[in-house]
């Protein structure tokens, strides 16, 4: 163990002692590597990691960290984020809350439930509305945070589908520790955003309003979406990534601008602009967060020099770089 890692573990153990009266001590683990918990497969250790197994557990963990003055970060499936090589200070709460229920055409899910599980359950129940998000790695919490969206070719023409279209209500933990239920409209959904970006609130549970549909029809739409996505996006199993890196610019896809700069396949260390989709950076197996950050900066400079446009990342940067 290097002195740096030892120091992280000591810091984590100190925090563990402060939180063990409130949280389940065996689930508080110091110095856990975060790279395997992200879709980029890069990043250093967490000072302290805690697995929250329910919405209440998540709320208690966040409230305990706030009360103790310990920085905290929530991690779902680790998609759409880049964790720094030196890891994340404070408490990382892995949201593993998994309660999922269906009442008629309403689906109620903890924020730690995967979108994949939602879709699977909707198929089994003959409910439509979620089939457009098949193949996108996200939890419910992540979907709410960024208003999960996908440019879908189905059923008749290409259009961007937003998860906001089926969100009916969300249970939130407020900064003062109280809880409130808000409507989908009150979530202030936009492109890549929601009220969660600025409110310091935490999504605990969501209610989705779906509609009866023929199973064959929704599965056909899902398969069309998967085929469309698979032809344009690198497979995570072979090329780890965090999905699209940059936001759209005035209605123009960032990938188009990057492609026109001739950057497909361009590399910095183990990080590479995907040959399939120029707005996706992939880990070729030995990338560091520093490689990826450097490549992001290079892309921004090249696009700005040619088009006068400054690309803004849509992925989150967590921890120390």
C-alpha positions in Angstrom: 0.0 0.0 0.0 1.4 3.4 -0.9 1.5 6.2 1.7 -1.2 8.1 -0.3 -3.6 5.1 -0.2 -2.8 4.6 3.5 -3.7 8.3 4.2 -7.0 7.8 2.3 -7.8 4.7 4.4 -7.0 6.5 7.6 -9.2 9.5 6.6 -12.0 7.0 5.7 -11.6 5.2 9.0 -11.9 8.4 10.9 -15.2 9.3 9.0 -16.4 5.7 9.5 -16.1 6.2 13.2 -18.1 9.4 13.1 -20.9 7.8 11.0 -21.1 4.3 12.6 -23.6 5.3 15.2 -26.1 6.4 12.5 -25.3 4.1 9.6 -24.8 0.3 9.4 -21.0 0.0 10.2 -20.3 -3.1 8.1 -21.5 -1.3 5.0 -19.1 1.6 5.6 -15.9 0.7 3.7 -12.8 2.8 3.5 -10.5 3.2 0.5 -12.7 1.4 -2.1 -11.6 1.7 -5.7 -14.3 3.4 -7.7 -13.2 2.6 -11.3 -15.1 -0.8 -11.3 -18.2 1.1 -10.3 -18.3 3.4 -13.3 -18.9 2.8 -17.0 -15.7 4.5 -17.9 -13.8 2.1 -15.6 -11.4 4.8 -14.4 -11.1 6.7 -11.2 -9.4 6.5 -7.8 -10.7 5.4 -4.4 -13.5 6.7 -2.2 -12.5 7.9 1.2 -15.5 6.0 2.4 -18.2 4.0 0.5 -21.7 3.2 1.8 -24.3 1.1 0.0 -27.8 2.5 0.5 -30.3 -0.3 0.1 -33.6 1.7 0.2 -34.9 5.2 -0.3 -35.1 5.7 3.5 -31.5 4.4 3.8 -30.4 6.8 1.1 -32.1 9.7 2.9 -30.5 8.7 6.3 -27.0 8.5 4.7 -27.2 11.9 3.1 -28.7 13.5 6.3 -26.0 11.9 8.5 -23.2 13.1 6.2 -24.7 16.6 6.2 -25.0 16.6 10.0 -21.4 15.4 10.4 -20.1 18.0 8.0 -18.7 15.3 5.7 -18.7 15.9 1.9 -21.0 13.4 0.2 -21.5 12.1 -3.4 -24.2 9.8 -4.7 -23.2 7.2 -7.3 -25.7 5.1 -9.2 -24.5 2.9 -12.1 -21.5 5.3 -12.5 -22.7 6.3 -16.0 -22.4 9.9 -17.4 -19.6 10.7 -14.9 -15.8 10.8 -14.8 -14.1 10.1 -11.5 -10.7 11.7 -10.9 -7.6 9.5 -10.6 -7.2 10.6 -7.0 -10.6 9.5 -6.1 -13.5 11.2 -4.2 -13.1 12.8 -0.8 -15.7 12.2 1.9 -18.6 9.7 1.7 -19.6 8.1 -1.6 -23.1 6.7 -1.3 -23.8 4.0 -3.8 -27.5 4.1 -4.5 -28.6 0.5 -4.5 -32.2 1.2 -3.4 -34.3 -1.3 -5.3 -38.0 -1.2 -4.5 -40.2 -1.4 -7.6 -44.0 -1.7 -7.6 -46.8 -1.5 -10.2 -50.3 -0.3 -9.5 -52.4 -0.4 -12.7 -50.6 1.7 -15.2 -48.5 3.5 -12.5 -45.0 2.3 -11.8 -43.3 3.3 -8.5 -39.6 2.9 -8.2 -36.8 3.8 -5.8 -34.2 6.1 -7.4 -31.6 3.3 -7.3 -33.7 1.0 -9.5 -32.1 0.6 -13.0 -33.9 1.8 -16.0 -33.3 -1.6 -17.4 -35.4 -3.1 -14.6 -38.2 -0.6 -15.2 -38.3 -1.6 -18.9 -38.3 -5.3 -18.2 -41.2 -4.9 -15.8 -43.1 -2.7 -18.2 -42.8 -5.4 -20.9 -44.1 -8.1 -18.5 -47.1 -5.9 -17.6 -47.9 -4.8 -21.2 -47.2 -1.1 -20.4 -45.7 1.3 -22.9 -43.7 4.5 -22.5 -40.3 3.3 -21.5 -39.2 1.2 -24.5 -37.4 4.1 -26.1 -34.7 4.1 -23.3 -33.6 0.5 -23.8 -29.9 0.0 -23.7 -29.1 3.2 -21.8 -27.2 2.5 -18.5 -28.9 4.6 -15.8 -30.8 4.4 -12.6 -34.0 6.2 -12.0 -32.1 8.9 -10.0 -29.7 9.4 -12.9 -32.6 9.5 -15.4 -34.3 12.2 -13.3 -31.1 14.2 -12.8 -30.4 14.6 -16.6 -33.9 14.1 -18.0 -32.8 10.9 -19.7 -33.3 11.2 -23.5 -32.6 9.3 -26.7 -32.9 10.2 -30.3 -35.2 7.4 -31.3 -36.0 6.2 -34.9 -39.3 4.6 -33.8 -42.1 4.2 -34.2 -42.3 6.4 -37.4 -39.6 9.1 -37.5 -36.6 10.2 -35.6 -37.3 12.4 -32.6 -35.8 12.9 -29.2 -37.7 11.1 -26.4 -37.4 12.5 -22.9 -38.1 10.5 -19.6 -40.0 13.6 -18.4 -42.8 12.6 -20.7 -43.7 9.7 -18.3 -42.7 11.1 -14.9 -45.8 11.8 -12.9 -44.3 12.6 -9.4 -41.0 12.5 -7.5 -40.3 12.1 -3.8 -37.4 14.5 -2.8 -35.2 14.8 0.2 -34.7 18.6 0.9 -31.5 20.2 2.2 -33.1 20.6 5.7 -33.8 16.9 5.9 -37.6 17.1 5.3 -39.3 15.4 2.4 -41.7 16.5 -0.3 -43.5 15.1 -3.3 -43.5 17.2 -6.4 -45.1 16.7 -9.8 -43.3 16.0 -13.0 -43.9 19.6 -14.1 -42.3 20.9 -10.9 -39.1 19.0 -11.7 -38.2 21.7 -14.2 -37.0 19.3 -16.8 -35.0 20.6 -19.7 -32.4 19.2 -22.1 -29.8 17.4 -19.9 -31.2 19.1 -16.8 -33.7 19.2 -14.0 -34.2 21.1 -10.7 -31.8 18.6 -9.0 -28.9 20.4 -10.6 -29.3 23.5 -8.4 -31.6 22.6 -5.5 -29.3 20.4 -3.5 -32.3 18.0 -3.3 -32.0 14.2 -3.6 -34.5 12.1 -5.5 -35.7 9.2 -3.4 -38.5 7.7 -5.5 -40.4 8.4 -8.7 -43.8 7.5 -10.1 -44.2 6.9 -13.8 -47.5 7.1 -15.7 -47.5 4.5 -18.5 -50.1 3.3 -20.9 -51.5 -0.2 -21.8 -49.8 -1.4 -25.0 -49.4 -4.7 -26.9 -46.3 -6.4 -25.8 -45.2 -7.2 -29.4 -45.5 -3.6 -30.3 -43.4 -2.2 -27.5 -40.8 -5.0 -27.9 -40.6 -4.3 -31.6 -39.9 -0.6 -30.8 -37.3 -1.5 -28.3 -35.5 -3.8 -30.8 -35.6 -1.0 -33.4 -34.1 1.4 -30.9 -31.4 -1.1 -29.9 -30.4 -1.8 -33.5 -30.3 2.0 -34.2 -28.2 2.7 -31.1 -25.9 -0.3 -31.6 -25.0 0.9 -35.1 -24.0 4.3 -33.8 -22.7 3.9 -30.3 -19.7 1.8 -29.1 -20.6 -1.2 -26.9 -19.7 -0.6 -23.3 -18.6 -4.2 -22.9 -15.7 -3.6 -25.3 -15.2 0.2 -25.2 -16.1 1.6 -21.8 -17.4 5.2 -22.0 -19.7 7.6 -20.2 -21.9 8.2 -23.3 -22.2 11.5 -25.0 -19.5 13.9 -23.6 -20.7 17.3 -24.8 -24.1 19.1 -24.9 -25.7 20.1 -28.1 -24.9 23.6 -29.4 -27.8 25.7 -30.7 -29.5 22.6 -32.0 -26.4 21.2 -33.7 -25.0 17.9 -32.4 -21.6 18.2 -30.9 -20.6 15.0 -32.5 -21.0 16.6 -36.0 -18.7 19.4 -35.1 -16.1 17.1 -33.7 -16.3 14.8 -36.7 -15.8 17.8 -39.0 -12.6 18.5 -37.2 -11.4 15.1 -38.2 -11.1 13.9 -34.6 -12.7 10.4 -34.9 -10.1 8.0 -33.6 -7.9 10.7 -32.1 -6.1 9.5 -28.9 -4.6 10.9 -25.8 -3.0 8.1 -23.9 -5.6 5.4 -23.4 -8.5 7.7 -24.2 -9.9 7.8 -27.8 -12.6 9.6 -29.7 -14.9 6.8 -30.9 -14.8 5.8 -34.5 -18.6 5.3 -34.4 -19.7 8.4 -32.6 -17.5 11.5 -32.4 -19.2 12.8 -29.2 -18.2 9.7 -27.3 -14.8 9.1 -25.7 -13.8 5.5 -25.1 -11.4 3.9 -22.7 -9.2 1.6 -24.7 -8.3 -0.3 -21.6 -5.6 1.7 -19.9 -7.0 5.2 -19.9 -6.7 7.5 -16.9 -9.0 10.3 -15.9 -6.2 12.6 -16.8 -6.1 11.2 -20.3 -9.8 11.7 -20.7 -9.8 15.3 -19.3 -6.9 16.1 -21.7 -8.7 14.7 -24.7 -11.9 16.7 -23.7 -9.8 19.9 -23.6 -8.2 19.1 -26.9 -11.6 18.6 -28.5 -12.8 21.9 -27.1 -9.8 23.8 -28.4 -10.1 22.2 -31.9 -13.8 22.9 -32.3 -13.4 26.4 -30.9 -10.6 27.2 -33.3 -12.6 26.0 -36.4 -16.1 27.0 -35.5 -15.8 29.6 -32.8 -18.0 27.4 -30.6 -17.1 26.4 -27.0 -18.4 22.9 -26.3 -19.7 22.3 -22.8 -19.5 18.8 -21.2 -22.7 17.1 -20.2 -20.9 14.5 -18.1 -20.2 15.1 -14.4 -16.7 15.4 -13.1 -16.3 13.9 -9.6 -13.4 13.9 -7.2 -9.8 15.0 -7.5 -8.0 15.2 -10.9 
